[in-house]
Amino acid sequence: MINFRAAVCAALLLFVAPNLVQAQDVTLSSPDGAVEITGNLLGFDGEFYRVENKFGELTLDGSGVSCEGPGCPSLSYFVAEVTLSGSSILDEVLLPALIEGFALRNGFKTRRDSLPGGNFEYTLLRAEGRPAARFSFLISTTDDGFTDLIAQEADIVMAQREIRAAEQKMAREAGLGDMTAASRSRIVALDALVPVVSPANPVTRISLPSLAKVFSGEIKNWQALGGPDAPISLHMSAPGAGLTQAFEDRVLAASGKQFSQDLRYYDRGTALVRRVATDPFAIGITSFSNTGTTRMLALTGTCGFMLRANRRTIKTEDYPLTSPMFLYLPERRLAKVARDFLAYVRGPGAQIVIRRAGFVDQAPERISMNAQGDRLTNAILAAGPEVPLGELQRLAHTLSGFRRLSTSFRFETGSARPDAQSRSNIEQLARALETGLYDGKVLKFVGFSDGQGVASGNQKIALKRAKSVRDKVLSTAETVSVERVELQVEAFGEALPMACDDSAWGRQVNRRVEVWVR
C-alpha cells in the first residue's frame, strides 16, 4: 500500500499545465480514512493530484487516495493534454513523425486535426477509440515558444537554439526553475546552418568571415566571392526563428556585425529555399534538413581546408555550424504519456524515425581509418617543425585497428565546458556503457588542439581535455563496471587539424576529443 503520509511529505513537484484542470474543491482521503486533505485541485496527470490548501501546494499519488468532490477527475476517461510551442521546423515534420512512431510502438492510433491559426493537434486513441492523450502544436518561432512556456501556455518548447540568459531569468521568476539544467532540456535531433545558392550560381565555397560580411551588407556583389558581376540577394528565416538567432549569435556576433537592412525574411523555410533555388544571384541560410533543390556552399579558410555539411560531419561536429534541435521542459511534472514520449525520442527506434524524416539522428556510427583520407591529408599538409612526421606516424600506429565513433566532444568558446551537443553525447555514451554496448571493447579518448601556442603545451592541454571527458562519462555512467570495458586516454595536440587556425571558428573546430573503439 502507498504510504499516504509519505506522499504528502514528498509533495515537492509541480507537474501539470494550467489548461488541464481548473481549481475546484476536492477531498483526498487515505484508504483507512484517518487522513483527509481538502483544498483546490490544481492539476491531475493521470497519476498524481496537485492540491492547494492552507499548507500550500501538495502533490499526492493517486493510487494511495480516494477523491471526492465536484473537482474530482475521471480516472477511467482521463485524457492527457500536452502543448508544444516553438520552431516551425520541428513541428512541421520532425515531431509529428516521432508522435506517429511513438503511437505505433505503444499500440495507439493517431488522428490529426487542424486548429485555428494554422496550428494542429494529434490525438492518441486507444484500441476502442477513446482518446488517451492530445498533443497540441502551436506553430511559431523559438522566441514565441519560450514566451508561451514562461506564460504557462505551453508544456514543451521546440527550439533551434539554447535558451538565452534573459529567457532563463524570466523562467526563474515564473517559478519554472533552472532551464539550463540537464534535466530541463533534450536534444531531439541534430541539424546544421548551411549557406545555400541556386544550382545556376558558379560559387561553390565561402569562408565564415566572408559569410558574415555578406549578411551584414559589407560584401554586396558576387564578384568579390569569385562569382559574376551581380548584386547579392539575401534571404533569411523570420527574425524570431531559432535558426536566424543561431546564425546571428555564432556568425555575425563573432565578427562584431549585424544583419543587413536588405535582408528578406520568411516565415517558412520551404518558401526561402524555393526562392533561392530559382534566383542565380540569391544566397540564403537554411537548415541542413531543408535545402530543397538549392546547392550548399562548402566552408573554407585561407589555408585551403574545406568543410562540408553531411550527416557524418554534423554528428561529429566537424562541420562548425551544427545546430542541435532542443525540447525544453518546465520544472513541473508532465503527464505520464508525455514522459513516456520524451523517453522514446532518446531510444534507438526514434533515431530511425529521425533519420527517415530528413534530420540527423544521434545513433553512434563507426568510421574506419580508411575513411580518414581528407583529415590525414590535412595533417600532412599542416605538418612542420612542431608536428614532425614522427608524430603523425605515432598517430597512425596508435589508432591502427581502431574505428572512430561519430560521438565527439567539443567545447564552448573560451571555456573547458562541453557544448550542448557534447553534453548530450556524454549522457548517450554513459547510457551505452551502462547497457553493455561496449563490453569487451577498448574505448580510447583522444584529445586534439588548435595550433596556437607551443606544440608541447597544446599536447598537454589536449590530454587534460581527454581525461576530463573520460572522467565525466564515467561519473555519468554510475552503474558501469570498469572491468567490462577498457577506457584509455591519448592526445596528439595539433597533429590532426580539421580547419584553418587563422579564425576563431577554425580553432574551435580543432579543439576536440574524439572516441575511437576497438
N, C-alpha and C positions, 0 to 999 in steps of 0.2 A: 504493500500500500504506500502511496506517496505521502510523505510527511508534510502535513498542511502547514505546520508552524515553520518548518524549514523552507517551504516555498515562499512564505511571507518574508522571512529573513533574507531570502535571495532576490527580493524584488528590486533589482537594480537596472534592468534592461528596458528600454523603450523599444517598441517593435512595430508599430503599425502606423501607417499614414492616416491623417485625419479623415480621409474620404471613405474609410472602411466602416466605421461605426460612430454615430454621433453620441455624445454623452447622455446617458439615461440611467435612471435608478435601477440598481440590481442588488441582490443579496447573495453572497457566495458563502456556502456552508461546508464544513468538513463532514465526512461521512457519518461520524458519530454525533453531529450537531453541537459539539462542545464549543466550536469556534465559528463565529459569523463575521463576515466583513460586508458592510453596507456602504455603498457610495455610487459615484457616477462611473459607468462603464465607458472608458475612453477608447478601447480597442479590443479586438479579438482576431487572432490569426489562424484559427482552426485548432490551435493547441493551447495557447496561453491567453488569459484575460489580463487587461490592464485597467486598473480601477483607481479612481481618485477619491480619497476620503480625508478625514481630519488628520491622518498620519502622513498624508502626501500621496504619491503615486506608488502603487504596489503591482507587481507582476506575479500572477498566480497560475500554476499548472492546472489546466482544465480537467485533467484526468483525476485530480485529487479533490475536486469540489463539485457541488451541485449549484446551479444558478436559478434564482427565482426573481421575477420582476419584469416590468414591461420592456426593459432593455436587453433581456437575455437573447442571444442569437440562436439560430437553429444549428445544432451540431451536425445534423444529417445533411442539411442543404447549404452548408457554408460554401461561399464562393470567394476565393482569394482574389484580391484586386491589386494589381501591380502596375504602376505608371512609370514609363520611361520617357525621358525628355533629353533632347540634345542633338548631336550631329546627324545630319540627314544621310551621310554616307553609311553610318551604322544601321539606321533604321530602314533604309530603302531596300537593302539586300541582306546584309550580314545577320542581324538579329532575327528577322523573320525566318531565315534559313535555319538558324540554331533552334528557334522555337519549334519548327517543324521536326527537326531531328530529335529534340527532347521529347516531344509528344509521341513520336513513333517508338522511341525506346521505352516509354513508360505506359504504353497502351492507351493513349488518348487520341481522339480525333480532334481536328482543328477546324475552326470557322473564322474567316477573316471578314470583318465588317468595316465599312467606311464611317468616319466620324467627321464632323464639321471642320472646315479649315484645312482639308487635305490630310487630316490625321486618320488613324485607323486603330483597330484593336483585334487581337487574337483571343478567341475563347477556346479553352481546352475542355473537351467534352468527354465524360465517362462513357463506358460502353452502352449504357441505357439512354444516352443522350443528355443527361443532366450536366450542367456546367460545373467544372471543378475550379477553374481559375480564368481570369481575364488579364491579358497583358495589353495595356493601352499605350499607344505610341504618340507622343507629341513631336511632330516633325519641326525642327527649328535649327538652332546652332548650339555650339558648345557653350557660348555665353548664356544663352537662354536656358540651357539645361541646368547650369549651376544656379541661376536665378530661381528657377522653379523648385529646385531641391531646397534652397535656403528658405523659400516661402512655404515649404511643406506642401507643394502642389505636385511633387514627383517623388518617387521612391528610389530611382536609379538615374544617374546622369550618364549619357553616352558622350564621350569626349575624345577629341583628336589631339589633345594636349594635356599636360599636367595642370592641376589646379594652381591658380596664381595666389600670391600672398594676400591680396585684398579679398578674394573669394574665401580663402581659408579663415580669415579674420571674421568675416560675416557669418560663416558657418559655425564658428565657435560661439559667437554672440547669439545665434539662433538655437543653441543647445545641441548642435549636431556632432560635437566632438572634433577630434583631430582627423581631418580628412586626408592628411598626408600619411597617416599610419598605414602600414602594410595591409591591415585587415579592412581598410576602408576603400581600397581600390583593387581592381583586377585588370590585367592586360588580357583582353579577349582575343586579339589578333594583332598581327604586325602589318605595317604598311610603310610607305615612304613618300616624301615630297619629291616630285620629279618635274623638271622643266620639259615642256613638250612644244613641238612645232609641227607645221604641216609637212607631209611627206615630200612636198614640192620644194621645201626650203633646203638649200645645199649645206647649211651649217650642221655639223654633227656633234660638236663638243663645246663646252663653255666652262670657264673657271668660276668658282663661287664668288670671288671678288667682282668679276665681270657681271655675274648674275645679279649681284646686289646693285651694281651701277645701272644695269638695265631697268630694274624695277623701281629704282629711285629716280629715274629720268636723266641720269648723267650720260648714259650711252643711249642715243636716240636713233642711230642708223645701223643697219645690219653690216654695213661696210667695215665698221670697227671690229666686228667679230669674224671677218673673213667672208662675209656674205655679199649680197647685191647692194647697190646704192639705192636703198629704200628705207623709209621710216619704219620703226619697230612699233607694232601694235601690242599693247599689254592687256592681259586677261587674268583675272584672279577670282577666287570664291568670295562670298559675301564677307564684309569686314568682321562680323561676329563669329565667323566659322573658325573652328579649331585649326584647320589647315592653313588659313590665312594668318592666324595669330602665331602658329608654329613657325611659319616662314619669316614673319616679322621678327620674332624673338631670336631665331637661330641664324638667320642670314643677314637681314638688314641691321638689327641692333648690334651685331658683332662688328659691323663696319661703320657704325655710327650714322646710319642713313634712315630715311623714312620713305614711305611709298610715294610714288609719283602721283600727281593730281590727274594724270591722263589715264589712270587705270580704269578698266571696265570690269564691273563686278557681276557675279552670277549667283543666284540662289541655289542653283543645282549644278553639280559638277558635270553632269552629262551635257548640259547646254554649253558649258565652257569648252569641252573637248570637241563638240561638233563645230563650234565657231572657229577654233584654232585649226582644225583639220582642213577647213576649206579656204583659209587665208594664208597664202605663202609668206606673208610678212608678219604674221602673228606669233607671239610666244605666250604660253600660259604656265601656271603652276597647278598641277593636279596631283592626285594620289596614284600610286603605282597600280592600285586595283581598278582605276577608272581612266584609262588612256584612250579608249576608243580606237579610232583609226589614225591618231596622231603618232608622231615619232618622238621617242625620248632622246634627250641630249645626254651624252656622257659628261661626267665632271672630270676636269683635268687641272693640272698645275703646271708651273713653269718648268719643272723637271721632266715633264712628259708622261708621268704616270696617269692612267685613266681609270676611273671607277664607274661601273655601270650598275644600274638598279636591276636586280633579278631576285628570284626567291632566295637563292643561297646567300647573296651579299646582304640582303635585308635581314635574314636570320642571324648572320654572324655580326651584323653592324659594320661590316667592312664598307658598305655604302654609307656615307656620312649623314644623309638626311633621312634616316629611318624615323618612322612616326608610329609608335605603338598606339593602339586603339583601346581606350580605357572605359571601364564601368566604375563609377564612383558611388559609394553607398553611404547612407547616414549611419550614425551611431545609435541605431534602434533595430529591434528585431523585425526582420521581414517575415512574411508568411512562409510556411514550410515549402510550398511549391516554388517560391522564389529562391529560397536557399538551395533547394534541390537543383534548380536550373543553373544557379551560379556554380555549383559543384560540377554539373555536367559540362559546362563550357570549358573546364580545365582538363577534361578527360580525353582519351585517345579518339573516341567516337566523334567528338566535336571537332577535333583537328582535321578529320577527313571532310566534314561539312564546310569548315572554314576554307579549306583549300579549293573545294569544288565551287564555292561562291566567288572565287577570284581573289581572295585575300591570302596573306602569308600566314601559315599555321606556325605553331611553336614546337611541333614534334621534332626532336633532335635527329639530325642526319649525320652520317659518317662520310667524310671527304677523304679520298685516298691521297697519298703522296703524289701520285701521277697527275692529280688534278691541281697541283700547286704550281703549275708551269709559269704563269704570269708573275706570281709572287716571288718565285725563285729567280726569275729573270730580273725583276726589280732589285732583288737583293744583290745580284751580281753587278748590276749597273751602278748601284749605290755604294758598293764596297770601296774601301780606301784604306789609308793608314790606320784608322781607328777600328775598322772592321776588316781584318785581313782575310785572305782566302781560308786560312786555317779555322777561323771561327765559323765560316759557312760550312766547311767540311764537318766540324763538330756538330752543327745543327742537323745536317743530313744524316750523320751517323746516329745521333741520339734519337731522332724521330723515325728512323728506318723501322719498318714493321708496325708503326702506329698509323691510325687514321684520325684526322682532325674531326672533332664534333662541331656541329654548327652552333653549339652552345658556347658563346663567348662572353667576355666581360669587359666593359669599358666604363669610363668614369666621368662624372660631371666636371664641367670646365673649372679648372683651378682647384680641384678637390680630389681627395682619395676615396670619396664615396661613390659606389657604383651608381650608374644612371638607372632610370626606371626600368628599361628593358633588361638590364643586367641584374637588377634586384629580383625581377621575375624569374630570370634564368637560375639564380641561386636557389629559389624555392623549388623550381622544377627539377633541378639536378639533385637536390636533397631528397625530394619525394622519390625520384628514380632509385637512389641509393637505398632508401628505406624499403622499397618494394623488391629489392634484389636484382634490378635490371642489369647491374654491372658486377654481380657476384663472380669471383674468379678472374676478374679483369684487372688491368693496370690503368689507372687514370693519371695522366701527367698534366699538371697545371703549369703552363709555360708563359712566362712574362716577357713582354716586349715593351720598348720605349720609343720615344721620338729621338731625333738626332741632335737635340740641343744640349750643349754641355759636353763634358768629358765622357768618353765611352765607358770607362770603368765605373764611373758614378751612375751612369744610366743602367748598367748591368745590375748594380746593387738595388736600385730603385725598382727595376723590373722584377727581381727576385722577391723583394719585400711585398710587392703587389700580389705576386703569385701565391705566396704563403698566406697573405691576408684573405684572398678569395677562397683558398682551400679551407682555411680555418672557419670562415663564415659558412661555407657549405656544410662542414662537419657539425657546427653548432646548431644549424637549422635542422639537420637530419638527426634528430635526437635518438632514434632507435637503431641507427645503423651500427653494425659491428665492423671495426677496422680490420678484423681478421678475415672478413668476407671479400674485401676489395683493397687493393694496394693504391694508396694515393701518394703520388710523388710531386715534387716541385722542381722546376728548372727555369732558367732565364737566358735569353740571348740578346737582351738590350735592344740596340738599334739595328740588329743584323737583318731584319726582315720587314722593311718598310712597306706600308700599304699605299701611302700617299706622300706628296711632297711635304717637306718640313718647313717650307717657306711661308706657311699660313697657319693660323690658329686651328682651323678645322682639320688640316692635314696632320698636324702634331697630335690632335686629339684622336684621330683615327689610328695613328700609330701606337698610342699608349693603350695597351690592351693585355688581357690574359686569355689565352686560348686553352682549350682542353683537348688532349689527344688520348686516344684509347687503344689498348692492345689486349 
